[in-house]
Amino acid sequence: MFTTQTTDHNNRKEVQPMNETNHLPHLLDPEMVKKEFFNGENQPKLNLPAVYSLFKREDFPSMRIGRKWYTVTPLFLEWLENQCLRKKAI
């Protein structure tokens, strides 16, 4: 999940770890979650109604603003990791 990124600070090169999710916005809607995490390309495939059902779960970190659903990216990633850890413990 980590790659390297070269940055230039005071005319010197440094290699630092870069999380692959850095390109994500702070708030994700169900369509973005499906596109980035459940699109079936080297990851599980969920259809959009299934992703919306995740957003409606009690244990899922989501909120509604008006009629739209959102999740905060760091909370979603933590939730997803916890789901994987929980599965391993069973």
C-alpha positions as CSV (number, residue, x, y, z in Angstrom):
1,M,0.0,0.0,0.0
2,F,3.0,2.3,0.2
3,T,5.2,3.6,-2.6
4,T,8.0,6.2,-2.6
5,Q,7.8,9.8,-3.6
6,T,10.8,12.0,-4.4
7,T,10.6,15.5,-3.1
8,D,13.0,18.4,-3.2
9,H,13.7,20.3,0.0
10,N,16.5,22.9,0.0
11,N,17.9,21.6,-3.3
12,R,18.3,18.0,-2.0
13,K,16.4,14.9,-2.9
14,E,14.6,12.8,-0.3
15,V,12.6,9.7,-0.7
16,Q,9.6,9.5,1.6
17,P,6.8,6.9,2.0
18,M,3.6,7.9,0.2
19,N,0.2,6.3,0.9
20,E,-1.6,5.3,-2.2
21,T,-4.8,7.0,-0.9
22,N,-3.2,10.5,-0.9
23,H,-5.2,11.4,-4.0
24,L,-8.5,10.9,-2.3
25,P,-10.6,13.9,-1.1
26,H,-11.4,14.2,2.6
27,L,-15.1,13.3,2.1
28,L,-16.1,10.4,-0.1
29,D,-19.5,9.7,-1.5
30,P,-20.8,6.2,-2.3
31,E,-19.9,6.6,-6.0
32,M,-16.3,7.4,-5.1
33,V,-16.1,4.5,-2.6
34,K,-17.3,2.1,-5.3
35,K,-14.9,3.5,-7.9
36,E,-11.8,3.5,-5.6
37,F,-12.4,0.5,-3.4
38,F,-15.1,-1.9,-4.8
39,N,-14.7,-1.7,-8.6
40,G,-13.6,-5.3,-9.1
41,E,-10.1,-4.5,-10.4
42,N,-7.8,-6.3,-7.9
43,Q,-10.4,-5.7,-5.2
44,P,-13.9,-6.8,-4.4
45,K,-16.7,-5.8,-6.7
46,L,-19.8,-4.3,-5.2
47,N,-22.7,-2.7,-7.1
48,L,-23.8,0.8,-6.1
49,P,-26.9,-0.3,-4.1
50,A,-24.6,-2.6,-2.0
51,V,-22.2,0.4,-1.4
52,Y,-25.2,2.5,-0.3
53,S,-26.2,-0.3,2.1
54,L,-22.8,0.0,3.7
55,F,-23.4,3.7,4.2
56,K,-26.6,2.9,6.1
57,R,-25.0,0.4,8.5
58,E,-24.8,1.4,12.1
59,D,-21.1,0.5,12.4
60,F,-20.1,2.4,9.1
61,P,-18.7,5.9,9.6
62,S,-21.1,7.8,7.4
63,M,-23.2,11.0,7.6
64,R,-25.8,12.7,5.5
65,I,-25.6,16.2,4.3
66,G,-29.0,17.0,2.8
67,R,-30.0,14.0,0.8
68,K,-26.4,12.9,0.1
69,W,-24.3,10.3,2.0
70,Y,-20.6,10.9,2.8
71,T,-17.8,9.2,4.8
72,V,-14.6,10.8,6.0
73,T,-11.7,9.2,4.3
74,P,-9.5,8.4,7.3
75,L,-12.5,7.0,9.2
76,F,-13.6,4.9,6.2
77,L,-10.0,3.5,5.8
78,E,-9.9,2.7,9.6
79,W,-13.3,1.0,9.4
80,L,-12.2,-1.1,6.4
81,E,-9.0,-2.2,8.1
82,N,-10.9,-3.1,11.2
83,Q,-13.3,-5.2,9.1
84,C,-10.3,-7.1,7.8
85,L,-8.7,-7.5,11.2
86,R,-12.1,-8.7,12.7
87,K,-12.3,-11.3,9.9
88,K,-8.8,-12.6,10.6
89,A,-9.7,-13.0,14.3
90,I,-12.6,-15.3,13.6
